[in-house]
Amino acid sequence: MSQKPIFVATHPRACSTAFERVFMTRRDTLQCVHEPFGDAYYFGPERLAERYEEDEKARLESGYSDSTYRTIFDRIASEHSEGKRAFIKDMAQYWIPPNQKPSTVAPSLANYRRGVGTDTTALTPPTTRSPHDGPPYPYHTDGEPNNPTVIPADLLANFHFAFLIRHPRNSIPSYYRCTVPPLDKITGFYNFRPDEAGYDELRRLFDYLRNEGQVGPRFANQDSASETSGTNGTHSGVEICVIDADDLLENPSSIIEAFCKSTGIKYEPEMLTWDNEEEHRVAKEAFEKWKGFHEDAINSTELKARTHKKTVKTDDQLLAEWTDKYGEEGAKLILDTVKANEKDYEYLKQFAIKVPAAAAAK
């Protein structure tokens, strides 16, 4: 079983922080690293996002204006080397130029080679950008064949990847809410950007890792007889492990147990409860930097199954609900963004962990 650092790749508002809280209870064996790459993506000298491009003041005040992809990987390597397995949860889009721009390797990682591991401190001093006016991207570096990310393939190979998704009809309005009053004053996200939905980037990362053999062909939580083998009958990559947030909320214990089995984490039912002062202190400290996004997860005490099965609403019902909350213009923007991302969600959904009926009934 792989003991590589675990990287749970997701998109915004996928219930991923509630998912992460489960594994924050395993501090004896796991070192959780909460959404580290947004530092470089939004604020640093290698930033890819356009959100703060014209707001240097916000970048400086964030405290992350010097964060590069290399400094973040080195922090993860340092925490992983302390005798605990790193557990990183973050957005796939933080590694991928938005709007399907071609990718090239982040300058701070341009001299990375296989065998270095996740610790890049031994590499030669990085150059984070070439001297030119304007945003740092596009970089002056070369890209890698088929790699949609700014991270070298040899560095990606050091991680055990899993994936977390949620239907856009749930995630998109949740994200929109964080970008309009009154929450925008807390989050610092003052406008909704459809290019931050994250589904396209998550799908492209998933497909790349799968095509490279780093993930799959074996599926998590399936009997060997029903698994798909490679052409030589071997399983070269880690299992394909995709969690759907709705499945998680319907049956948390079985889904978490299946995830643990796939990633090599010891499952214990106690993981699903964290109602004590120390657990709340650790969570509040970890989630502090993304204010306004994680209050529900911070205030939670456990991950428990829904008491009532969620009813799927029609587009007309949802549009009416969103119009009541956000007005006609906001509702239309939400619906258009939902529709633009449904295809990528449905594609990833076909790979999601399936829990046997007997387990789901527990």
C-alpha positions in Angstrom: 0.0 0.0 0.0 1.3 3.5 -0.9 2.5 5.6 1.9 3.0 8.7 -0.3 1.5 12.0 0.9 -2.2 11.9 0.1 -3.6 14.7 -2.1 -7.4 15.0 -2.2 -8.1 17.1 -5.3 -11.4 18.9 -5.4 -13.3 22.0 -6.5 -14.8 24.9 -4.4 -17.7 24.2 -2.1 -17.6 20.4 -2.4 -18.1 19.8 1.4 -14.3 19.1 1.3 -13.6 20.9 4.6 -16.1 18.8 6.4 -14.4 15.7 4.8 -11.0 17.0 5.9 -12.2 17.4 9.5 -12.6 13.6 9.7 -8.9 13.2 9.0 -7.8 16.0 11.3 -8.8 13.7 14.2 -5.9 11.4 13.2 -3.2 13.8 14.3 -1.1 10.9 15.7 -0.5 9.5 12.2 -1.6 12.3 9.7 -0.5 15.8 9.2 -3.4 17.7 7.5 -2.4 20.6 5.2 -5.4 22.8 4.4 -5.6 24.3 1.0 -2.0 25.5 0.7 -1.7 26.2 -3.0 -4.2 29.1 -3.1 -1.4 31.1 -1.6 0.6 30.9 -4.8 -2.4 30.8 -7.1 -3.9 34.1 -5.9 -1.2 36.1 -4.2 2.4 35.0 -5.0 4.9 35.9 -7.8 3.8 32.9 -9.8 0.1 33.6 -9.4 -2.3 32.2 -12.1 -5.6 33.7 -10.9 -6.8 37.0 -12.2 -8.9 37.8 -9.1 -6.3 40.0 -7.4 -4.2 40.9 -10.4 -5.1 44.6 -10.2 -5.1 44.7 -6.4 -1.5 44.7 -5.2 -2.6 45.9 -1.7 -4.8 42.8 -1.2 -1.9 40.6 -2.3 0.5 42.2 0.1 -2.0 42.2 3.0 -2.7 38.5 2.5 0.7 37.7 3.9 1.3 35.3 1.0 2.7 37.6 -1.7 6.1 35.8 -1.6 4.6 32.3 -1.7 5.7 30.2 -4.7 4.7 26.7 -5.7 8.2 25.6 -4.5 7.9 27.1 -1.0 4.5 25.3 -0.5 5.9 22.0 -1.6 8.8 22.4 0.7 6.4 23.1 3.6 4.5 19.9 2.8 7.7 17.9 2.6 8.8 19.2 6.0 5.6 18.2 7.6 5.6 14.8 6.0 9.1 14.2 7.2 8.1 14.6 10.9 7.0 11.0 11.0 3.4 11.6 9.9 1.8 11.1 6.5 0.8 14.4 4.9 -2.9 14.7 4.0 -3.4 17.6 1.6 -6.8 18.8 0.6 -6.9 21.5 -2.2 -8.4 22.7 -5.4 -7.1 21.2 -8.6 -7.5 24.6 -10.3 -4.7 26.0 -8.2 -2.3 24.1 -10.3 -3.9 24.8 -13.7 -4.0 28.1 -15.7 -7.6 29.2 -15.9 -9.8 29.3 -19.0 -7.8 26.4 -20.6 -4.7 28.5 -21.1 -1.7 26.3 -22.1 0.4 25.3 -19.1 4.1 25.6 -18.5 6.1 24.6 -15.5 6.2 27.1 -12.5 9.5 28.8 -12.7 10.4 27.9 -9.1 10.1 24.2 -10.0 11.6 24.4 -13.5 14.8 22.4 -12.4 12.9 19.7 -10.6 13.9 16.2 -11.4 12.6 12.8 -10.4 14.3 11.4 -7.3 14.3 14.6 -5.3 11.0 13.7 -3.6 8.7 16.4 -2.4 11.5 18.4 -0.8 12.9 20.9 -3.3 15.2 22.8 -1.0 18.2 21.2 -2.5 17.5 22.6 -6.0 19.3 25.6 -7.4 17.8 29.0 -6.6 14.6 29.6 -8.5 13.6 32.4 -10.8 10.0 33.0 -10.3 9.4 35.3 -13.3 11.1 36.8 -16.2 11.5 40.6 -16.3 8.4 41.9 -18.0 5.5 44.2 -17.2 2.1 42.7 -16.4 0.9 39.5 -14.7 3.5 36.7 -14.0 1.6 34.3 -16.3 2.4 33.1 -18.9 5.8 32.0 -17.5 9.0 32.0 -19.5 9.3 28.2 -19.0 8.5 25.2 -21.1 5.5 23.0 -20.7 5.4 19.2 -20.5 3.5 17.0 -23.0 -0.2 16.6 -22.0 0.4 17.9 -18.5 -2.3 20.5 -17.8 -0.6 21.7 -14.6 2.3 24.0 -13.8 3.7 21.2 -11.6 6.4 18.9 -13.1 5.1 15.3 -13.8 8.1 13.9 -11.7 6.9 15.9 -8.7 3.2 14.9 -9.2 4.4 11.3 -9.1 5.3 11.7 -5.4 1.6 12.0 -4.4 -1.2 9.5 -3.8 -4.2 11.2 -5.4 -7.9 10.9 -4.6 -10.8 13.1 -5.7 -13.9 14.8 -4.2 -16.8 16.1 -6.2 -20.2 17.7 -5.6 -23.0 18.4 -8.1 -22.7 22.0 -9.4 -26.3 22.7 -8.5 -25.2 22.6 -4.9 -21.6 23.9 -5.1 -22.1 26.9 -7.5 -24.8 28.7 -5.5 -22.8 28.1 -2.3 -19.7 29.7 -3.9 -21.8 32.6 -5.3 -23.1 33.3 -1.8 -19.5 33.8 -0.6 -18.9 36.4 -3.3 -21.8 38.8 -2.6 -23.0 40.8 0.5 -22.8 40.2 3.3 -20.2 37.4 3.1 -18.0 39.1 0.5 -16.7 41.5 3.2 -15.5 38.5 5.2 -14.1 36.4 2.3 -12.5 39.2 0.4 -14.1 37.8 -2.8 -16.1 40.7 -4.1 -17.4 39.3 -7.4 -18.4 35.9 -8.7 -16.1 34.4 -11.3 -17.5 31.4 -13.3 -13.9 30.5 -14.2 -13.3 29.6 -10.6 -15.9 26.8 -10.6 -13.1 24.2 -10.8 -14.7 21.3 -12.6 -12.9 21.6 -15.9 -9.5 21.7 -14.1 -10.4 18.8 -11.8 -11.4 16.7 -14.8 -8.3 17.5 -16.7 -6.1 16.6 -13.8 -8.0 13.4 -13.2 -7.7 12.4 -16.9 -4.0 13.3 -17.0 -3.1 11.2 -14.0 -5.2 8.3 -15.3 -3.7 8.4 -18.7 -0.2 8.5 -17.2 -0.9 5.4 -15.1 -0.5 7.3 -11.8 -4.1 6.6 -11.0 -5.9 3.4 -11.9 -6.9 1.3 -13.7 -8.2 -0.4 -10.5 -11.3 1.1 -8.9 -11.6 1.7 -5.1 -14.1 -0.5 -3.2 -14.7 -3.0 -6.0 -14.0 -6.7 -6.0 -11.0 -7.8 -8.0 -13.2 -9.7 -10.4 -14.9 -6.5 -11.5 -11.8 -4.3 -11.6 -10.3 -3.2 -14.9 -6.6 -4.3 -15.3 -4.0 -2.9 -17.5 -2.9 -4.6 -20.7 -0.4 -6.7 -18.8 -2.9 -7.6 -16.0 -1.1 -5.4 -13.5 -2.3 -2.4 -11.5 0.4 0.3 -11.9 -1.2 3.2 -10.3 -3.1 3.8 -7.0 -6.8 3.0 -7.1 -9.2 5.4 -8.8 -10.8 6.9 -5.7 -13.5 9.5 -6.3 -15.9 10.6 -3.6 -19.2 12.2 -4.4 -20.3 14.6 -1.6 -23.9 13.5 -1.8 -22.9 9.9 -1.3 -20.7 11.0 1.6 -23.6 12.8 3.3 -26.0 10.0 2.7 -23.7 7.3 4.2 -20.6 8.9 5.8 -19.3 5.8 7.7 -19.2 3.5 4.7 -17.8 6.1 2.3 -15.1 7.1 4.8 -14.2 3.5 5.5 -13.9 2.8 1.7 -11.7 5.9 1.3 -9.5 4.8 4.1 -9.1 1.3 2.7 -8.2 2.8 -0.7 -5.6 5.2 0.7 -4.1 3.1 3.4 -5.5 4.9 6.4 -6.7 2.9 9.4 -10.4 3.4 9.7 -12.0 3.9 13.1 -15.6 5.0 13.7 -14.4 7.6 16.1 -13.0 9.6 13.2 -16.5 10.9 12.4 -16.8 12.8 15.7 -14.7 15.7 16.9 -16.8 17.4 19.6 -14.1 18.6 22.0 -12.1 21.7 22.7 -8.8 20.6 21.3 -10.4 19.5 18.0 -12.2 22.8 17.6 -9.0 24.8 18.4 -7.0 22.9 15.7 -9.7 23.3 13.1 -10.2 27.0 13.7 -6.5 27.6 13.5 -6.2 25.6 10.2 -9.1 27.3 8.5 -8.4 30.8 9.6 -6.8 32.1 6.4 -9.9 31.5 4.2 -12.3 33.5 6.4 -16.0 33.1 5.6 -15.7 29.9 3.6 -15.5 27.4 6.4 -17.7 28.5 9.3 -20.0 25.5 9.0 -17.1 23.1 9.1 -15.5 25.0 12.0 -18.7 24.8 14.0 -19.5 21.2 13.2 -19.1 18.4 15.8 -19.4 15.3 13.6 -20.0 13.9 10.2 -23.4 12.2 10.3 -25.8 10.9 7.7 -28.7 13.0 6.5 -31.9 12.3 8.4 -34.0 12.8 5.2 -33.0 11.9 1.7 -32.3 15.0 -0.4 -34.9 15.9 -3.0 -33.6 16.8 -6.4 -35.3 20.0 -7.6 -36.0 21.0 -11.2 -34.2 23.8 -12.9 -37.3 26.0 -12.7 -37.6 25.4 -8.9 -33.9 26.2 -8.4 -34.1 29.3 -10.6 -37.0 30.5 -8.5 -35.2 29.8 -5.3 -32.0 31.6 -6.5 -34.0 34.5 -7.8 -35.6 35.0 -4.4 -32.1 35.0 -2.8 -30.0 36.8 -5.3 -32.2 38.5 -7.9 -32.8 37.6 -11.5 -29.3 38.5 -12.7 -27.6 36.5 -10.0 -29.9 33.6 -10.5 -29.2 33.4 -14.2 -25.5 33.6 -13.7 -25.7 30.8 -11.2 -27.8 28.6 -13.5 -25.6 29.3 -16.5 -22.5 28.3 -14.5 -24.2 25.2 -13.2 -25.1 24.1 -16.7 -21.6 24.9 -18.0 -20.1 22.4 -15.4 -22.6 19.6 -15.3 -20.9 17.6 -18.1 -17.6 17.5 -16.2 -19.3 16.6 -13.0 -21.2 13.7 -14.6 -18.0 12.5 -16.2 -16.3 12.3 -12.9 -19.4 10.9 -11.2 -19.1 7.7 -13.2 -15.9 6.9 -11.3 -17.3 7.5 -7.8 -17.0 4.9 -5.1 -20.1 2.7 -4.9 -21.1 1.3 -1.6 -22.9 -2.0 -1.5 -26.6 -1.8 -0.6 -26.0 -3.8 2.6 -23.4 -1.3 3.8 -25.5 1.7 2.8 -28.4 0.4 4.9 -26.2 0.3 8.1 
